[in-house]
Amino acid sequence: MDLGAVMQEIADELDTIADLRVYGYPADSVNAPAAIVTYPGELTYDGSYGRGMDRIPDLTVVVLVGKVSERTARDRISQYCNGSGSASIKAVVEAGTYTEFDTVRVASVSFDIVAIAAVEYLAATFTLDIAGQGA
């Protein structure tokens, strides 16, 4: 799998969510609400015989919505964390059609406060498990 192409395909799919700005790479500054596809912790090779499968067990998508203290931030992040619906990160990513990999599963989401360019945002970090043909 080509890591850059995988990250871009995930970003392209997320870009179908209305009113969500999407970055296919870690950006220096963002305008919330925004989704940022970040680098994985690891990429494993040769999961099956003859370069049959590579795997990215922890590609992350960080969704930033606004100040933690804003009620609208809570409401917006809730939409992105739903298991279904047009704004659901899980539903949108898992329903996508991809050419750079074979399977994707949104495995989990965690919450934090993330600072980008000295601005603190309420953030949801989605962990994706991706597998595809080795190259």
The first five atom37 places (N, CA, C, CB, O) and aatype in JSON, in Angstrom:
{
  "aatype": [12, 3, 10, 7, 0, 19, 12, 5, 6, 9, 0, 3, 6, 10, 3, 16, 9, 0, 3, 10, 1, 19, 18, 7, 18, 14, 0, 3, 15, 19, 2, 0, 14, 0, 0, 9, 19, 16, 18, 14, 7, 6, 10, 16, 18, 3, 7, 15, 18, 7, 1, 7, 12, 3, 1, 9, 14, 3, 10, 16, 19, 19, 19, 10, 19, 7, 11, 19, 15, 6, 1, 16, 0, 1, 3, 1, 9, 15, 5, 18, 4, 2, 7, 15, 7, 15, 0, 15, 9, 11, 0, 19, 19, 6, 0, 7, 16, 18, 16, 6, 13, 3, 16, 19, 1, 19, 0, 15, 19, 15, 13, 3, 9, 19, 0, 9, 0, 0, 19, 6, 18, 10, 0, 0, 16, 13, 16, 10, 3, 9, 0, 7, 5, 7, 0],
  "atom_mask": [
    [1, 1, 1, 1, 1],
    [1, 1, 1, 1, 1],
    [1, 1, 1, 1, 1],
    [1, 1, 1, 0, 1],
    [1, 1, 1, 1, 1],
    [1, 1, 1, 1, 1],
    [1, 1, 1, 1, 1],
    [1, 1, 1, 1, 1],
    [1, 1, 1, 1, 1],
    [1, 1, 1, 1, 1],
    [1, 1, 1, 1, 1],
    [1, 1, 1, 1, 1],
    [1, 1, 1, 1, 1],
    [1, 1, 1, 1, 1],
    [1, 1, 1, 1, 1],
    [1, 1, 1, 1, 1],
    [1, 1, 1, 1, 1],
    [1, 1, 1, 1, 1],
    [1, 1, 1, 1, 1],
    [1, 1, 1, 1, 1],
    [1, 1, 1, 1, 1],
    [1, 1, 1, 1, 1],
    [1, 1, 1, 1, 1],
    [1, 1, 1, 0, 1],
    [1, 1, 1, 1, 1],
    [1, 1, 1, 1, 1],
    [1, 1, 1, 1, 1],
    [1, 1, 1, 1, 1],
    [1, 1, 1, 1, 1],
    [1, 1, 1, 1, 1],
    [1, 1, 1, 1, 1],
    [1, 1, 1, 1, 1],
    [1, 1, 1, 1, 1],
    [1, 1, 1, 1, 1],
    [1, 1, 1, 1, 1],
    [1, 1, 1, 1, 1],
    [1, 1, 1, 1, 1],
    [1, 1, 1, 1, 1],
    [1, 1, 1, 1, 1],
    [1, 1, 1, 1, 1],
    [1, 1, 1, 0, 1],
    [1, 1, 1, 1, 1],
    [1, 1, 1, 1, 1],
    [1, 1, 1, 1, 1],
    [1, 1, 1, 1, 1],
    [1, 1, 1, 1, 1],
    [1, 1, 1, 0, 1],
    [1, 1, 1, 1, 1],
    [1, 1, 1, 1, 1],
    [1, 1, 1, 0, 1],
    [1, 1, 1, 1, 1],
    [1, 1, 1, 0, 1],
    [1, 1, 1, 1, 1],
    [1, 1, 1, 1, 1],
    [1, 1, 1, 1, 1],
    [1, 1, 1, 1, 1],
    [1, 1, 1, 1, 1],
    [1, 1, 1, 1, 1],
    [1, 1, 1, 1, 1],
    [1, 1, 1, 1, 1],
    [1, 1, 1, 1, 1],
    [1, 1, 1, 1, 1],
    [1, 1, 1, 1, 1],
    [1, 1, 1, 1, 1],
    [1, 1, 1, 1, 1],
    [1, 1, 1, 0, 1],
    [1, 1, 1, 1, 1],
    [1, 1, 1, 1, 1],
    [1, 1, 1, 1, 1],
    [1, 1, 1, 1, 1],
    [1, 1, 1, 1, 1],
    [1, 1, 1, 1, 1],
    [1, 1, 1, 1, 1],
    [1, 1, 1, 1, 1],
    [1, 1, 1, 1, 1],
    [1, 1, 1, 1, 1],
    [1, 1, 1, 1, 1],
    [1, 1, 1, 1, 1],
    [1, 1, 1, 1, 1],
    [1, 1, 1, 1, 1],
    [1, 1, 1, 1, 1],
    [1, 1, 1, 1, 1],
    [1, 1, 1, 0, 1],
    [1, 1, 1, 1, 1],
    [1, 1, 1, 0, 1],
    [1, 1, 1, 1, 1],
    [1, 1, 1, 1, 1],
    [1, 1, 1, 1, 1],
    [1, 1, 1, 1, 1],
    [1, 1, 1, 1, 1],
    [1, 1, 1, 1, 1],
    [1, 1, 1, 1, 1],
    [1, 1, 1, 1, 1],
    [1, 1, 1, 1, 1],
    [1, 1, 1, 1, 1],
    [1, 1, 1, 0, 1],
    [1, 1, 1, 1, 1],
    [1, 1, 1, 1, 1],
    [1, 1, 1, 1, 1],
    [1, 1, 1, 1, 1],
    [1, 1, 1, 1, 1],
    [1, 1, 1, 1, 1],
    [1, 1, 1, 1, 1],
    [1, 1, 1, 1, 1],
    [1, 1, 1, 1, 1],
    [1, 1, 1, 1, 1],
    [1, 1, 1, 1, 1],
    [1, 1, 1, 1, 1],
    [1, 1, 1, 1, 1],
    [1, 1, 1, 1, 1],
    [1, 1, 1, 1, 1],
    [1, 1, 1, 1, 1],
    [1, 1, 1, 1, 1],
    [1, 1, 1, 1, 1],
    [1, 1, 1, 1, 1],
    [1, 1, 1, 1, 1],
    [1, 1, 1, 1, 1],
    [1, 1, 1, 1, 1],
    [1, 1, 1, 1, 1],
    [1, 1, 1, 1, 1],
    [1, 1, 1, 1, 1],
    [1, 1, 1, 1, 1],
    [1, 1, 1, 1, 1],
    [1, 1, 1, 1, 1],
    [1, 1, 1, 1, 1],
    [1, 1, 1, 1, 1],
    [1, 1, 1, 1, 1],
    [1, 1, 1, 1, 1],
    [1, 1, 1, 1, 1],
    [1, 1, 1, 1, 1],
    [1, 1, 1, 1, 1],
    [1, 1, 1, 0, 1],
    [1, 1, 1, 1, 1],
    [1, 1, 1, 0, 1],
    [1, 1, 1, 1, 1]
  ],
  "atom_positions": [
    [[0.84, -1.19, 0.0], [0.0, 0.0, 0.0], [0.87, 1.24, 0.0], [-0.95, 0.0, 1.21], [1.93, 1.28, 0.63]],
    [[0.43, 2.23, -0.7], [1.09, 3.53, -0.73], [0.45, 4.39, 0.36], [0.96, 4.22, -2.15], [-0.71, 4.78, 0.25]],
    [[1.2, 4.69, 1.42], [0.66, 5.4, 2.58], [0.02, 6.73, 2.2], [1.76, 5.64, 3.59], [-1.08, 7.04, 2.65]],
    [[0.7, 7.51, 1.37], [0.15, 8.81, 0.98], [-1.17, 8.67, 0.24], [0.0, 0.0, 0.0], [-2.1, 9.44, 0.46]],
    [[-1.26, 7.68, -0.64], [-2.49, 7.45, -1.4], [-3.62, 6.98, -0.48], [-2.25, 6.42, -2.51], [-4.77, 7.36, -0.67]],
    [[-3.29, 6.14, 0.5], [-4.29, 5.67, 1.46], [-4.83, 6.87, 2.25], [-3.68, 4.62, 2.43], [-6.05, 7.01, 2.39]],
    [[-3.95, 7.71, 2.76], [-4.37, 8.88, 3.52], [-5.26, 9.79, 2.68], [-3.16, 9.66, 4.03], [-6.25, 10.32, 3.18]],
    [[-4.91, 9.97, 1.41], [-5.7, 10.84, 0.54], [-7.07, 10.25, 0.24], [-4.95, 11.11, -0.75], [-8.06, 10.99, 0.18]],
    [[-7.14, 8.93, 0.04], [-8.45, 8.32, -0.22], [-9.38, 8.46, 0.98], [-8.28, 6.84, -0.58], [-10.58, 8.72, 0.82]],
    [[-8.85, 8.3, 2.18], [-9.66, 8.5, 3.38], [-10.12, 9.96, 3.44], [-8.85, 8.14, 4.67], [-11.29, 10.22, 3.73]],
    [[-9.22, 10.9, 3.18], [-9.58, 12.32, 3.18], [-10.66, 12.62, 2.14], [-8.35, 13.18, 2.91], [-11.6, 13.36, 2.42]],
    [[-10.52, 12.05, 0.95], [-11.51, 12.29, -0.11], [-12.89, 11.79, 0.3], [-11.08, 11.6, -1.41], [-13.9, 12.42, 0.01]],
    [[-12.93, 10.65, 0.98], [-14.22, 10.12, 1.44], [-14.81, 11.02, 2.53], [-14.05, 8.67, 1.97], [-16.01, 11.29, 2.51]],
    [[-13.99, 11.47, 3.46], [-14.47, 12.36, 4.52], [-14.97, 13.69, 3.95], [-13.36, 12.62, 5.54], [-15.84, 14.33, 4.54]],
    [[-14.43, 14.09, 2.83], [-14.81, 15.35, 2.21], [-16.26, 15.34, 1.72], [-13.89, 15.66, 1.04], [-16.79, 16.39, 1.33]],
    [[-16.91, 14.19, 1.74], [-18.32, 14.12, 1.36], [-19.24, 14.54, 2.5], [-18.67, 12.7, 0.91], [-20.44, 14.71, 2.29]],
    [[-18.7, 14.71, 3.7], [-19.51, 15.15, 4.84], [-19.7, 16.67, 4.75], [-18.83, 14.76, 6.2], [-18.73, 17.42, 4.67]],
    [[-20.93, 17.09, 4.76], [-21.26, 18.52, 4.6], [-20.64, 19.36, 5.71], [-22.78, 18.72, 4.59], [-20.63, 18.97, 6.87]],
    [[-20.11, 20.51, 5.33], [-19.57, 21.52, 6.26], [-18.38, 21.05, 7.08], [-20.64, 21.95, 7.19], [-18.1, 21.62, 8.14]],
    [[-17.66, 20.03, 6.62], [-16.46, 19.55, 7.31], [-15.27, 19.82, 6.4], [-16.57, 18.01, 7.66], [-15.21, 19.32, 5.28]],
    [[-14.31, 20.61, 6.89], [-13.08, 20.87, 6.13], [-12.14, 19.7, 6.37], [-12.42, 22.24, 6.55], [-11.94, 19.29, 7.52]],
    [[-11.57, 19.16, 5.3], [-10.77, 17.95, 5.42], [-9.35, 18.19, 4.94], [-11.41, 16.79, 4.63], [-9.12, 18.81, 3.9]],
    [[-8.39, 17.7, 5.72], [-6.97, 17.79, 5.4], [-6.42, 16.36, 5.33], [-6.18, 18.66, 6.46], [-6.57, 15.59, 6.29]],
    [[-5.81, 16.0, 4.22], [-5.27, 14.66, 4.03], [-3.88, 14.48, 4.61], [0.0, 0.0, 0.0], [-3.18, 13.53, 4.27]],
    [[-3.48, 15.39, 5.46], [-2.14, 15.4, 6.06], [-2.2, 16.31, 7.29], [-1.03, 15.9, 5.03], [-3.12, 17.13, 7.38]],
    [[-1.27, 16.19, 8.22], [-1.27, 17.1, 9.37], [-1.03, 18.55, 8.92], [-0.18, 16.67, 10.39], [-0.01, 18.86, 8.32]],
    [[-1.98, 19.41, 9.22], [-1.92, 20.8, 8.78], [-1.42, 21.71, 9.9], [-3.31, 21.27, 8.3], [-1.62, 21.43, 11.08]],
    [[-0.76, 22.81, 9.5], [-0.26, 23.78, 10.47], [-1.37, 24.58, 11.14], [0.7, 24.73, 9.8], [-1.28, 24.92, 12.32]],
    [[-2.42, 24.87, 10.38], [-3.56, 25.59, 10.93], [-4.82, 25.06, 10.26], [-3.41, 27.13, 10.73], [-4.79, 24.59, 9.12]],
    [[-5.93, 25.16, 10.99], [-7.21, 24.65, 10.48], [-8.33, 25.6, 10.85], [-7.49, 23.23, 11.02], [-8.18, 26.45, 11.74]],
    [[-9.44, 25.44, 10.18], [-10.67, 26.14, 10.53], [-11.68, 25.07, 10.9], [-11.19, 27.06, 9.36], [-12.05, 24.24, 10.07]],
    [[-12.13, 25.08, 12.15], [-13.09, 24.08, 12.61], [-14.48, 24.38, 12.06], [-13.13, 24.02, 14.16], [-14.83, 25.55, 11.86]],
    [[-15.27, 23.36, 11.82], [-14.98, 21.95, 12.04], [-14.06, 21.41, 10.96], [-16.28, 21.13, 12.09], [-14.18, 21.74, 9.78]],
    [[-13.14, 20.57, 11.39], [-12.15, 20.04, 10.46], [-11.79, 18.6, 10.82], [-10.9, 20.91, 10.46], [-11.83, 18.2, 11.98]],
    [[-11.43, 17.85, 9.79], [-10.92, 16.49, 9.97], [-9.51, 16.46, 9.39], [-11.85, 15.42, 9.29], [-9.27, 16.95, 8.29]],
    [[-8.59, 15.88, 10.14], [-7.19, 15.79, 9.72], [-6.8, 14.32, 9.72], [-6.25, 16.63, 10.65], [-6.87, 13.64, 10.75]],
    [[-6.37, 13.82, 8.55], [-5.85, 12.46, 8.47], [-4.38, 12.53, 8.86], [-6.05, 11.84, 7.03], [-3.59, 13.21, 8.2]],
    [[-4.02, 11.83, 9.93], [-2.65, 11.89, 10.43], [-1.9, 10.6, 10.13], [-2.64, 12.17, 11.94], [-2.49, 9.62, 9.66]],
    [[-0.61, 10.6, 10.41], [0.22, 9.43, 10.13], [-0.06, 8.31, 11.11], [1.71, 9.8, 10.17], [-0.37, 8.56, 12.28]],
    [[0.05, 7.07, 10.65], [-0.16, 5.94, 11.55], [1.05, 5.71, 12.44], [-0.46, 4.68, 10.76], [2.14, 6.24, 12.19]],
    [[0.85, 4.92, 13.49], [1.96, 4.52, 14.34], [2.81, 3.45, 13.69], [0.0, 0.0, 0.0], [4.01, 3.38, 13.93]],
    [[2.17, 2.62, 12.86], [2.92, 1.56, 12.19], [2.21, 1.1, 10.93], [3.14, 0.38, 13.13], [1.02, 1.32, 10.74]],
    [[2.98, 0.46, 10.08], [2.5, -0.21, 8.88], [3.19, -1.56, 8.86], [2.79, 0.63, 7.55], [4.42, -1.63, 8.87]],
    [[2.42, -2.64, 8.85], [3.03, -3.97, 8.87], [2.96, -4.59, 7.49], [2.33, -4.88, 9.91], [2.0, -4.4, 6.75]],
    [[3.99, -5.34, 7.15], [4.1, -5.97, 5.84], [3.87, -7.48, 5.94], [5.48, -5.69, 5.23], [3.99, -8.08, 7.01]],
    [[3.53, -8.07, 4.79], [3.5, -9.52, 4.61], [2.58, -10.24, 5.59], [4.89, -10.07, 4.74], [2.98, -11.23, 6.22]],
    [[1.36, -9.75, 5.73], [0.4, -10.4, 6.61], [-0.07, -11.75, 6.08], [0.0, 0.0, 0.0], [-0.65, -12.55, 6.82]],
    [[0.16, -11.99, 4.82], [-0.11, -13.31, 4.24], [0.98, -13.61, 3.21], [-1.53, -13.36, 3.59], [1.77, -12.73, 2.86]],
    [[1.02, -14.81, 2.76], [2.07, -15.31, 1.87], [2.21, -14.47, 0.6], [1.78, -16.76, 1.5], [1.22, -14.02, 0.03]],
    [[3.45, -14.28, 0.17], [3.73, -13.66, -1.13], [3.29, -12.21, -1.25], [0.0, 0.0, 0.0], [2.74, -11.82, -2.28]],
    [[3.52, -11.4, -0.2], [3.14, -9.98, -0.2], [1.63, -9.82, -0.35], [3.86, -9.24, -1.32], [1.16, -8.83, -0.92]],
    [[0.87, -10.79, 0.16], [-0.57, -10.78, 0.0], [-1.31, -9.7, 0.76], [0.0, 0.0, 0.0], [-2.39, -9.28, 0.34]],
    [[-0.75, -9.24, 1.89], [-1.48, -8.23, 2.65], [-0.53, -7.38, 3.5], [-2.52, -8.89, 3.54], [0.33, -7.9, 4.21]],
    [[-0.72, -6.07, 3.41], [-0.1, -5.12, 4.32], [-1.21, -4.56, 5.2], [0.68, -3.98, 3.54], [-2.39, -4.61, 4.83]],
    [[-0.83, -4.04, 6.35], [-1.86, -3.55, 7.27], [-1.4, -2.29, 7.98], [-2.22, -4.63, 8.3], [-0.25, -2.17, 8.39]],
    [[-2.33, -1.35, 8.1], [-2.14, -0.15, 8.91], [-3.17, -0.26, 10.03], [-2.32, 1.2, 8.05], [-4.35, 0.05, 9.82]],
    [[-2.74, -0.7, 11.21], [-3.71, -0.95, 12.28], [-4.15, 0.3, 13.05], [-3.14, -1.91, 13.24], [-5.05, 0.23, 13.89]],
    [[-3.53, 1.44, 12.75], [-3.82, 2.6, 13.59], [-3.7, 3.94, 12.86], [-2.9, 2.6, 14.76], [-3.13, 4.89, 13.4]],
    [[-4.24, 4.03, 11.65], [-4.31, 5.32, 10.99], [-5.33, 6.15, 11.74], [-4.69, 5.18, 9.46], [-6.42, 5.66, 12.05]],
    [[-5.01, 7.4, 12.04], [-5.94, 8.22, 12.82], [-6.49, 9.39, 12.03], [-5.25, 8.74, 14.06], [-5.83, 9.96, 11.16]],
    [[-7.73, 9.71, 12.35], [-8.41, 10.89, 11.83], [-8.81, 11.71, 13.05], [-9.66, 10.51, 10.92], [-9.56, 11.24, 13.9]],
    [[-8.3, 12.93, 13.12], [-8.62, 13.82, 14.23], [-9.67, 14.82, 13.75], [-7.33, 14.55, 14.77], [-9.45, 15.54, 12.78]],
    [[-10.79, 14.86, 14.44], [-11.86, 15.78, 14.1], [-11.9, 16.86, 15.18], [-13.25, 15.04, 13.98], [-12.04, 16.56, 16.37]],
    [[-11.78, 18.11, 14.75], [-11.78, 19.27, 15.64], [-13.07, 20.05, 15.43], [-10.53, 20.18, 15.4], [-13.47, 20.3, 14.29]],
    [[-13.73, 20.45, 16.53], [-15.03, 21.09, 16.36], [-15.16, 22.49, 16.94], [-16.05, 20.25, 16.97], [-15.95, 23.28, 16.42]],
    [[-14.43, 22.84, 17.95], [-14.57, 24.16, 18.56], [-14.1, 24.12, 20.0], [0.0, 0.0, 0.0], [-13.5, 23.15, 20.44]],
    [[-14.39, 25.19, 20.73], [-13.98, 25.27, 22.14], [-14.72, 24.22, 22.96], [-14.23, 26.68, 22.7], [-15.9, 23.96, 22.74]],
    [[-14.01, 23.65, 23.9], [-14.58, 22.62, 24.77], [-15.81, 23.13, 25.51], [-13.54, 22.12, 25.77], [-16.76, 22.39, 25.73]],
    [[-15.78, 24.39, 25.89], [-16.86, 24.97, 26.7], [-18.11, 25.33, 25.9], [-16.35, 26.19, 27.4], [-19.1, 25.75, 26.49]],
    [[-18.09, 25.18, 24.59], [-19.24, 25.54, 23.77], [-20.21, 24.37, 23.63], [-18.79, 26.01, 22.38], [-19.8, 23.25, 23.3]],
    [[-21.47, 24.63, 23.87], [-22.48, 23.58, 23.7], [-22.56, 23.11, 22.26], [-23.85, 24.09, 24.15], [-22.79, 21.93, 22.01]],
    [[-22.36, 24.02, 21.33], [-22.4, 23.63, 19.91], [-21.28, 22.65, 19.57], [-22.31, 24.87, 19.02], [-21.43, 21.81, 18.68]],
    [[-20.15, 22.75, 20.27], [-19.05, 21.81, 20.04], [-19.48, 20.41, 20.47], [-17.77, 22.24, 20.82], [-19.21, 19.43, 19.77]],
    [[-20.14, 20.3, 21.61], [-20.65, 19.0, 22.06], [-21.64, 18.41, 21.06], [-21.32, 19.14, 23.43], [-21.56, 17.23, 20.73]],
    [[-22.55, 19.24, 20.59], [-23.56, 18.76, 19.66], [-22.95, 18.33, 18.32], [-24.62, 19.83, 19.42], [-23.35, 17.33, 17.74]],
    [[-21.98, 19.09, 17.86], [-21.35, 18.77, 16.58], [-20.5, 17.51, 16.68], [-20.49, 19.94, 16.11], [-20.56, 16.66, 15.79]],
    [[-19.72, 17.38, 17.74], [-18.86, 16.2, 17.87], [-19.72, 14.94, 18.03], [-17.9, 16.35, 19.08], [-19.32, 13.85, 17.6]],
    [[-20.89, 15.09, 18.64], [-21.8, 13.96, 18.78], [-22.24, 13.43, 17.42], [-23.03, 14.36, 19.6], [-22.35, 12.22, 17.23]],
    [[-22.5, 14.32, 16.48], [-22.89, 13.89, 15.12], [-21.79, 13.09, 14.46], [-23.24, 15.11, 14.25], [-22.06, 12.07, 13.82]],
    [[-20.54, 13.54, 14.6], [-19.42, 12.85, 13.96], [-19.15, 11.5, 14.61], [-18.17, 13.71, 14.02], [-18.61, 10.59, 13.97]],
    [[-19.52, 11.35, 15.89], [-19.25, 10.11, 16.62], [-20.37, 9.09, 16.54], [-18.97, 10.42, 18.05], [-20.21, 7.95, 16.98]],
    [[-21.51, 9.48, 16.0], [-22.6, 8.53, 15.84], [-22.14, 7.34, 15.01], [-23.83, 9.2, 15.2], [-21.26, 7.48, 14.16]],
    [[-22.73, 6.19, 15.24], [-22.4, 5.0, 14.47], [-23.03, 4.98, 13.09], [0.0, 0.0, 0.0], [-22.65, 4.17, 12.24]],
    [[-23.99, 5.87, 12.85], [-24.64, 5.95, 11.54], [-25.05, 7.39, 11.26], [-25.87, 5.0, 11.48], [-25.02, 8.24, 12.15]],
    [[-25.42, 7.64, 10.03], [-25.86, 8.97, 9.63], [-24.9, 9.62, 8.66], [0.0, 0.0, 0.0], [-23.76, 9.17, 8.5]],
    [[-25.36, 10.67, 8.02], [-24.57, 11.32, 6.97], [-23.34, 12.05, 7.49], [-25.44, 12.28, 6.21], [-22.42, 12.32, 6.72]],
    [[-23.3, 12.38, 8.78], [-22.13, 13.05, 9.37], [-21.26, 12.09, 10.18], [-22.58, 14.2, 10.26], [-20.24, 12.5, 10.73]],
    [[-21.65, 10.82, 10.25], [-20.92, 9.82, 11.02], [-19.59, 9.48, 10.35], [-21.76, 8.56, 11.21], [-19.57, 9.01, 9.21]],
    [[-18.49, 9.72, 11.05], [-17.17, 9.36, 10.51], [-17.12, 7.86, 10.23], [-16.03, 9.78, 11.49], [-16.65, 7.44, 9.18]],
    [[-17.6, 7.06, 11.17], [-17.58, 5.61, 11.01], [-18.38, 5.18, 9.78], [-18.15, 4.92, 12.26], [-17.87, 4.43, 8.94]],
    [[-19.6, 5.65, 9.66], [-20.46, 5.24, 8.56], [-19.9, 5.68, 7.2], [-21.86, 5.82, 8.74], [-19.89, 4.9, 6.25]],
    [[-19.42, 6.9, 7.12], [-18.92, 7.43, 5.86], [-17.64, 6.7, 5.43], [-18.65, 8.93, 5.97], [-17.52, 6.3, 4.27]],
    [[-16.7, 6.53, 6.35], [-15.44, 5.87, 6.0], [-15.67, 4.41, 5.61], [-14.45, 5.95, 7.18], [-15.11, 3.95, 4.62]],
    [[-16.48, 3.7, 6.37], [-16.68, 2.28, 6.1], [-17.53, 2.02, 4.86], [-17.32, 1.63, 7.29], [-17.47, 0.93, 4.3]],
    [[-18.31, 3.0, 4.42], [-19.14, 2.84, 3.23], [-18.4, 3.21, 1.94], [-20.4, 3.68, 3.36], [-18.93, 3.02, 0.85]],
    [[-17.19, 3.74, 2.06], [-16.45, 4.22, 0.9], [-16.01, 3.11, -0.04], [0.0, 0.0, 0.0], [-15.93, 1.94, 0.33]],
    [[-15.73, 3.51, -1.26], [-15.16, 2.61, -2.27], [-13.72, 3.06, -2.49], [-15.99, 2.62, -3.62], [-13.47, 4.22, -2.83]],
    [[-12.78, 2.13, -2.3], [-11.37, 2.49, -2.33], [-10.61, 1.63, -3.33], [-10.76, 2.34, -0.94], [-10.99, 0.49, -3.61]],
    [[-9.53, 2.19, -3.88], [-8.67, 1.44, -4.8], [-7.3, 1.15, -4.2], [-8.51, 2.2, -6.09], [-6.61, 0.25, -4.67]],
    [[-6.9, 1.89, -3.18], [-5.56, 1.75, -2.61], [-5.47, 0.68, -1.52], [-5.11, 3.06, -2.04], [-4.38, 0.28, -1.13]],
    [[-6.61, 0.21, -1.03], [-6.64, -0.82, 0.0], [-7.94, -1.58, -0.12], [-6.47, -0.22, 1.42], [-8.85, -1.17, -0.85]],
    [[-8.03, -2.7, 0.61], [-9.19, -3.58, 0.47], [-10.23, -3.42, 1.56], [-8.73, -4.99, 0.45], [-11.43, -3.48, 1.28]],
    [[-9.8, -3.22, 2.8], [-10.77, -3.12, 3.9], [-10.4, -1.99, 4.84], [-10.84, -4.44, 4.67], [-9.23, -1.65, 5.01]],
    [[-11.42, -1.41, 5.46], [-11.22, -0.4, 6.49], [-12.31, -0.57, 7.53], [-11.24, 1.04, 5.88], [-13.48, -0.8, 7.22]],
    [[-11.9, -0.44, 8.78], [-12.84, -0.5, 9.9], [-12.47, 0.63, 10.86], [-12.81, -1.91, 10.64], [-11.31, 0.78, 11.24]],
    [[-13.46, 1.41, 11.24], [-13.24, 2.43, 12.26], [-13.37, 1.7, 13.59], [-14.27, 3.66, 12.14], [-14.46, 1.33, 14.01]],
    [[-12.23, 1.51, 14.25], [-12.16, 0.64, 15.42], [-12.55, 1.33, 16.72], [-10.79, 0.08, 15.56], [-13.14, 0.71, 17.6]],
    [[-12.23, 2.63, 16.85], [-12.51, 3.32, 18.11], [-12.45, 4.83, 17.91], [-11.52, 2.89, 19.2], [-12.01, 5.33, 16.88]],
    [[-12.92, 5.53, 18.94], [-12.8, 6.98, 18.99], [-12.47, 7.38, 20.42], [-14.12, 7.68, 18.5], [-13.02, 6.82, 21.37]],
    [[-11.56, 8.33, 20.57], [-11.22, 8.86, 21.89], [-11.32, 10.38, 21.83], [-9.78, 8.41, 22.33], [-11.31, 10.97, 20.75]],
    [[-11.42, 11.0, 22.99], [-11.66, 12.44, 23.06], [-10.55, 13.14, 23.82], [-13.01, 12.73, 23.72], [-9.97, 12.59, 24.76]],
    [[-10.26, 14.37, 23.4], [-9.19, 15.13, 24.02], [-9.34, 16.59, 23.65], [-7.8, 14.59, 23.58], [-10.26, 16.98, 22.92]],
    [[-8.45, 17.39, 24.17], [-8.33, 18.79, 23.76], [-7.03, 18.88, 22.98], [-8.34, 19.79, 25.01], [-5.97, 18.46, 23.47]],
    [[-7.1, 19.41, 21.77], [-5.93, 19.49, 20.89], [-5.68, 20.95, 20.56], [-6.14, 18.65, 19.6], [-6.6, 21.69, 20.21]],
    [[-4.41, 21.37, 20.66], [-4.03, 22.74, 20.31], [-3.34, 22.74, 18.95], [-3.11, 23.37, 21.4], [-2.39, 21.99, 18.73]],
    [[-3.84, 23.59, 18.06], [-3.22, 23.79, 16.75], [-3.1, 25.3, 16.55], [-4.05, 23.11, 15.58], [-4.09, 26.02, 16.65]],
    [[-1.88, 25.76, 16.27], [-1.61, 27.19, 16.09], [-2.15, 27.99, 17.28], [-2.24, 27.69, 14.77], [-2.77, 29.04, 17.11]],
    [[-1.89, 27.49, 18.49], [-2.24, 28.14, 19.76], [-3.75, 28.24, 20.0], [-1.65, 29.53, 19.79], [-4.18, 28.99, 20.88]],
    [[-4.55, 27.5, 19.24], [-5.99, 27.45, 19.47], [-6.34, 26.06, 19.98], [-6.79, 27.79, 18.16], [-5.94, 25.06, 19.39]],
    [[-7.09, 25.99, 21.09], [-7.49, 24.71, 21.66], [-8.88, 24.31, 21.14], [-7.48, 24.77, 23.19], [-9.81, 25.11, 21.16]],
    [[-8.98, 23.06, 20.69], [-10.21, 22.53, 20.13], [-10.63, 21.26, 20.87], [-10.05, 22.25, 18.63], [-9.79, 20.5, 21.32]],
    [[-11.94, 21.05, 20.99], [-12.45, 19.76, 21.39], [-12.21, 18.82, 20.22], [-13.98, 19.82, 21.79], [-12.55, 19.14, 19.08]],
    [[-11.61, 17.67, 20.49], [-11.21, 16.76, 19.41], [-11.7, 15.34, 19.67], [-9.7, 16.77, 19.24], [-11.75, 14.87, 20.8]],
    [[-12.04, 14.69, 18.58], [-12.34, 13.26, 18.6], [-11.33, 12.61, 17.67], [-13.83, 12.95, 18.16], [-11.22, 12.98, 16.5]],
    [[-10.58, 11.63, 18.18], [-9.58, 10.94, 17.38], [-10.08, 9.54, 17.06], [-8.22, 10.87, 18.12], [-10.25, 8.7, 17.95]],
    [[-10.32, 9.3, 15.78], [-10.83, 8.03, 15.29], [-9.64, 7.17, 14.85], [-11.84, 8.23, 14.11], [-8.76, 7.65, 14.15]],
    [[-9.63, 5.92, 15.27], [-8.57, 4.98, 14.88], [-9.13, 4.04, 13.83], [-8.02, 4.19, 16.1], [-10.13, 3.37, 14.06]],
    [[-8.46, 3.99, 12.67], [-8.87, 3.15, 11.55], [-7.92, 1.97, 11.42], [-8.91, 3.95, 10.25], [-6.71, 2.11, 11.59]],
    [[-8.47, 0.81, 11.12], [-7.7, -0.4, 10.86], [-7.87, -0.7, 9.37], [-8.18, -1.62, 11.77], [-8.97, -1.0, 8.91]],
    [[-6.77, -0.62, 8.62], [-6.81, -0.73, 7.17], [-5.92, -1.89, 6.71], [-6.36, 0.59, 6.5], [-4.83, -2.08, 7.23]],
    [[-6.41, -2.66, 5.73], [-5.62, -3.75, 5.17], [-5.76, -3.75, 3.66], [-6.06, -5.11, 5.76], [-6.81, -3.4, 3.12]],
    [[-4.68, -4.15, 2.98], [-4.75, -4.2, 1.53], [-3.61, -4.98, 0.94], [0.0, 0.0, 0.0], [-2.69, -5.41, 1.64]],
    [[-3.67, -5.17, -0.34], [-2.68, -5.91, -1.09], [-1.3, -5.3, -0.91], [-3.04, -5.96, -2.55], [-1.14, -4.09, -1.07]],
    [[-0.32, -6.12, -0.6], [1.05, -5.65, -0.53], [1.57, -5.32, -1.91], [0.0, 0.0, 0.0], [1.11, -5.89, -2.9]],
    [[2.51, -4.41, -1.99], [3.04, -4.02, -3.29], [4.54, -4.12, -3.29], [2.6, -2.6, -3.66], [5.18, -3.83, -4.3]]
  ]
}
